[in-house]
């Protein structure tokens, strides 16, 4: 995934996370009896994309050197 695409996705996810009301964020992600919330899912995806962003930035720095 290109760095620009990662950063665009992160911006979208930050916006979604900020805009969703707390009463939605604390709901379970599904109806299967899970304790994982919608907020947990969003935060997990954000964390993974942030890790990929750092990895991509580091890879690009190595390429430049």
N, C-alpha and C positions, 0 to 999 in steps of 0.2 A: 504494500500500500504506500502511496506517495505521501510525503510529509504534509503537503497542502490538504490532501484528502483527510488525513488523520486530524489535522487541526480544525478543519471545517466540521467534521463529526463531533469533535470535542465541544466546539462552540454551540452546536445544536443541542447537544446533551446538557450542557450547562444551562442553556436557556429553558429547556424543558423542565429540568430539575427545579429551577427557580420559580417557574410559573405554576407548577402543580401545587395545589393546596395540600397542607399537611394531612388533612383527613383522607386524601387519596394516597399520598406517599406511604402512610402507615398500613395500608391495606395489604393483605397477602397477595403474592404475585399470581396465584392461581387458586382453584377451589379444591385442591388435593390435600388439604390439611397442613400445608407447609407453614413454617414460621418466617420464611423469607418474604420480605416486603417489596413493594414496588421500588421504594427508595434503595433497598439493598441491591436490587438488580441494576438500577441506574448507576449507583456508585461503583459496582463491580465493573460494568462496561467502561465507565469513565477511567477507572484505575488501569484497566488493561490497555486502553487507548493511550493513556499517559505514558505507560511503560513502553509501548510501541513507538511513541513520539520520541522518547529519550533514546531508544535503540536506533531509530532512524537518524536522529541528529548525530549520534556518535558515529554511525556508519558513514554519514556524509562527511564528517570531519576527517575520518581516516582516508576517504577518497581524495579529499582536497590535499592532504599532506602527501 
